Each structure stands twice: as C-alpha cells, then as structure tokens.
Amino acid sequence: MKRRIISLLLVGAMAVGLTACGGGSNGSSSAASSGSTGSSSSAASGSSSAASSSSGASSGAETTGEKIVYTNTAPEDFFEVPWFNCGEYVDHKVLFETLIGTDANFEPTTDSGMCESYELSEDGLTLTLKLRDGLKWHDGQDVTAEDVQWSMETLATITSSAKEMIKSTVQSIEGYQECADGTAEHFSGITTDGNTVTLKFAKVAPNVLISFAQLAILPKHCLEKADKTQFQQDPFWQNPIGSGPFKVGKVEIGNYATYVPFEDYWNGVADFTIQAYASSAESDANIVKNAKDGKVDYAFTKSYADVQALQGTEGINIITVPVLYTRWLQLNEYPKAEGETGTFADKRVRQAVAYAIDRKQICESIFEGACDPGDGTLLPTGTAMKNENCEKYEYDPEKAKALLDEAGWDSSQTLKMVYYYQDEQTKDLVSILQQMLAQVGINIEAELVTGDTAAVLNVPPTSKDANGISGVKWDICYGALAAMSPTDYYNRFGSTDPANYCTPATEELDGLLEELNSTVDTDKQKEIVADIEAYQAENMLYVPLYYQPAWVIASDKIIDNVETWGNPQYFWNWDIQNWELK
C-alpha cells in the first residue's frame, strides 16, 4: 500500500473535530468495518503484519521541528479492547489508564493509575478504592466511580475475551452470579460514594491488586449500549477515547495512527506526538527495517532474531527485561476416542520427553545464551516463588529410552505436534525437537497452525477429569505463556479453568490450587506454589523448554527517560507523558 504523507499540524487540527466517544471516521479511510470479527492481533497467532506496513512509520507526518516518538502496534483491524492483551499494544498504555498503578517491578503504586489510594482488608475480602479528583475522559466528561462499576460488571459478563486472571478477580465480587444470570442489574458487592468505590468479595481473589493494576477503565457513557456479545465489534473501537495521557489524533486502520497529548491529563502533558505504524505486538515483520531506518524510538520484541539483527545499530539500544514468560511443550494426556489411551497419559512418557531434549544446547545454539534453559518447573529462573529443589531434568537420552521402555512405548507411531509462531528460529527449533525426540523413539510430524488458531489449539475435552475425550487433534503443542503472576502458570491445570485443554485434573492438584486461591498472604502463596511446582516436576504436566526475557528497543532519543524498564507486555508506570526527547 502506498504511504500517505500527512502533516501532523493537520492531525492536531482534525483531532478537535473527533466524534464524541469515538467510532467516527475522523476523516480517515478505515480499512475495516465496525462489524469485523477478527482480532487486531492474537498472542497465539504469530502472524506478521502485512508487508505494506514496512514504511508505516513515515505514513503520518513529519513536520519540521515537530517532536515525534515513533513506534509500532497501531491497529490492523480495530483498536483492541484493553482487557485481554493488557498493555501489550502501545495504544493500550497511552490511551487508557488502569485503576491501580504498578511500578517497573510489578508492585502496586499510587504514583500512577486512577486511584489516589486503596486499602485491602487483612482477610482480602474488602477493597476500598478512592479515585483522584478531576480525572477526565478525552471528550471532556468526568471519570466517575460509576465508570469503574460499569467496567467491572461489563468485563465480568461480556462473551468476548478478557484476561482470565482479571476476569476471575472481578467475578469473585459479591453479586456477580446474580448479575450474570440476569436476576440483578448490578453486583451487590460494588458500592460507590462520590469518588470512592468499595468492593466486597464473596471469596478471596489472590491477585486482586495485580488484576486491578492491569484493568483499564472504560467510559460508560460511550459503551453502555454496546452489545456484550459483540463488544469488540462496536464502532467505538475504530476510534476510541480513554483517559490516558494521549488521545487518538489521526488513524488509518491497517496503516498507521497518531496519538496526541491529552491536555487534561492529571499527571503532566507531553510535548510530543506518538506516531505508530500498524503491526501485531509479537510478530512485527518490519521492526528491524524500521528501527534501522530511524523509524522506531520504542518497541519491544520476543524474537531473538530481531535482537541479533539490531545489535550494533547506531542510535538503537536493546534492553533485556526479565519477565514471567515460558516457552513449553503441552502434552495431550486425553485419548482421541472412547476406549483408547491418551498418548501422554503415562507420566513416564512425559518425563521421557523432558529428558530427551537438550535444552541447554537449544539455548546456546539458537539464542546464544540469551534465554535460560527450562528445568522441571514452569516458573522462570530467578522468580521469587520458584521451587529450586525440584528435579532439573538434565539432558539424558538414555534415561528417556529407559522410561519409554518401562511404559511400553510404541516407537512405530507418529505424533502430531502443532506450533503457531512463524519466525525462522521457531522453524529451526521445531526441527531440532524432531531430531532429539526421534533419537529416543518419539517420531513427530510438525504442523504450523495459521488462521483461527483457537479452533485448533483451544478445544476443551468432553470432561476435565481422567474420563474425558480430547477435543484437540494434536499430541504436542509448542506454545508459551506471558504471565502476570505465578498463579497464572498453574491455575490452568484446575478442573474448572477454561484454559485446561490437555491435562486431566486431579484431586491433589485441585486441592493445592484451592489453597493458593484462598489467600492474599504472599508468604503462604510461596509455600503453596512450592508444592505445586513439586507436583509439576514429578508429573511433568508441561515440558518447559526455556525461559525468555523480553527485549525493549529504545532509541537514543528516549533512552535516558527510563531507569528501569518494566514488562513491556503489560501496563506499568513508564511516565511517557513526561519524557524529554533528545
């Protein structure tokens, strides 16, 4: 697509005429209708942005003397609701604001966020939140406690995707079930008084503060009539308003977007414009080219190939950020049909897979030591709650063969492994895995999943106990998790968790998870997580391949503004509106 050169001075003028509550055309040639059902980017899709976006960083405007921060992740189809990939897209972080702030270490703070204070009761069942005075939406209307209540009630009851941990937290509030059933209009556990919101929980939500540090509040007056069964398809998401430090300037969906300073933001007003070209968050095919062309001031990547390609580029800095991110193999324990035995029902076979893979070699040969090899547990190396006393599953192909012999493994069969990342390093890794597993008698046929990945990857079994029949057609899935907390890793193995597609629940693990989800005491949580990690290491529910950081790409123009970078995949207080550009 040929790029259009548009003056940012014109953008500023046109921004005045934005339709209240967004959704208007704003003079842009939107490439997607409001009825689009696709996602602007799926964390699992691994799809690359169209090649036409390769010069997208210059598609907005470059007025001489204008201060501009260049970035990526402008919407490809629509602005994504910021309740699933919370903060992963730049527009999430700059257009919207979360209820509670969080610092670079993911600790709750009142230095950012809508709340000037919050208080959680000792038993974890009451949370009192006080909003700052004078908060405004981009259309000039006041942010109110009713917006907070409406956002929580909507997130808990919409049918479209929302981050499971946040949704679970909100659904723990008293009165959720009655509201979901349609017997009540509002949650009985949410009360408002001026700027104060009080939440009463029916049960402990162990991640309540982290959840609300990732919950962006949305404008009730703009969205209260939106269809909850098609929330993402509301016209609002073609041109949204929020309460963050920037507002939408000019946008051409699938091409670029500009974000201009919000003059009524409570914590400083920027003196620069942000210009973003359209791309997915995880698989931007043009990030290297644009960074080398001086068209990226901020972005992040989880592709080490991008890091390798940008090393030594003048004016570009690569910052390694430790995050809760694990690449793993999901092993399907369910049988494909009645009367069959699941391929990985025997834990000895699962353990054999772990011993058969030389994860240290993978980390050295593919990632040059930039990633840590997986061991027996899912939490990354250095995580505060990681149990370091579990079996490490060091590379031992002979032990793998012995375990397979004990289990009566049929080495003549061929298993189906699916994966959804499309980068060259993933292709190399898949080939290495095939070779290593074949050496012990596990033959793999690999298949790249594209398009509607959920239809292939996320089909639940007929039941989540040992009697279930598999809903998915694969034996192994190479995937990943970017977690917000340690509980994010293990709740998926519970009998009621919707993300459990391949691991039959057990009473023992359900009991541990119930304990974990019944306390807000971090010391108790650490003890319980240690027991869960020991269970994982013994039963090898998933095989952790490697623990990967994220890499922030920052130009010399902005690098001095941030001393410690937080997880770029989530909301955190990066104070962007107060950056001073070189």
Number of C-alpha atoms within 10 A of each C-alpha: 11 10 16 13 12 15 15 23 13 13 20 18 12 14 18 11 12 22 16 16 21 20 18 18 16 22 13 12 12 20 14 16 14 17 11 15 13 15 18 22 25 18 19 19 21 22 22 18 22 17 13 14 26 22 20 28 30 21 22 25 20 17 14 8 6 14 17 22 21 22 29 31 27 31 29 26 24 30 23 23 21 25 21 20 22 23 24 21 27 23 27 24 25 25 24 26 26 27 25 27 26 26 20 18 14 18 12 20 19 16 16 22 28 26 22 17 16 19 13 15 10 11 12 20 19 18 18 16 22 20 22 16 14 13 19 19 23 28 18 11 14 15 25 22 20 20 17 23 20 21 20 25 23 21 22 23 18 17 14 15 14 19 17 19 23 27 21 18 22 25 23 22 25 19 21 25 16 14 18 18 10 10 10 13 13 18 22 16 16 22 16 17 10 10 15 19 21 19 23 20 22 15 17 20 24 22 22 20 24 20 24 21 28 28 31 29 24 27 24 19 13 15 19 14 10 15 13 17 11 14 20 26 24 19 21 22 22 27 26 27 25 26 29 28 27 29 27 26 25 28 26 27 24 25 30 28 29 28 27 26 23 24 14 18 19 17 14 16 18 21 15 19 21 25 30 30 33 29 31 26 27 24 23 25 19 23 25 20 16 22 24 15 12 16 24 24 24 21 23 27 21 17 20 19 15 19 22 13 12 19 11 11 15 12 14 21 21 20 17 16 18 19 21 24 21 25 21 20 22 24 26 25 25 29 24 20 12 10 8 10 14 20 19 21 17 16 16 22 25 25 24 26 28 28 27 26 26 20 22 18 14 21 21 14 11 16 18 12 13 15 21 20 23 27 26 29 28 29 28 25 21 11 13 10 20 19 23 17 12 17 14 14 22 17 18 14 20 14 15 24 21 15 20 23 16 10 14 12 17 11 13 9 10 14 15 14 22 24 23 21 22 16 15 11 15 16 15 12 15 20 14 15 21 17 17 19 20 15 16 21 20 23 20 21 14 20 14 12 19 16 12 12 16 13 11 15 21 15 17 17 21 13 16 24 16 15 13 21 24 26 21 19 15 21 25 24 21 20 18 19 15 18 17 23 17 20 19 16 18 22 23 18 23 23 20 12 15 15 16 20 25 32 26 23 19 14 11 11 19 16 12 18 21 14 14 25 18 16 19 21 13 12 11 14 19 17 13 19 23 19 14 21 24 20 18 21 24 17 16 25 26 25 27 26 27 23 24 28 23 22 24 21 24 22 24 14 17 17 21 13 16 14 9 12 18 22 25 22 23 22 31 28 21 20 16 17 20 15 19 15 15 11
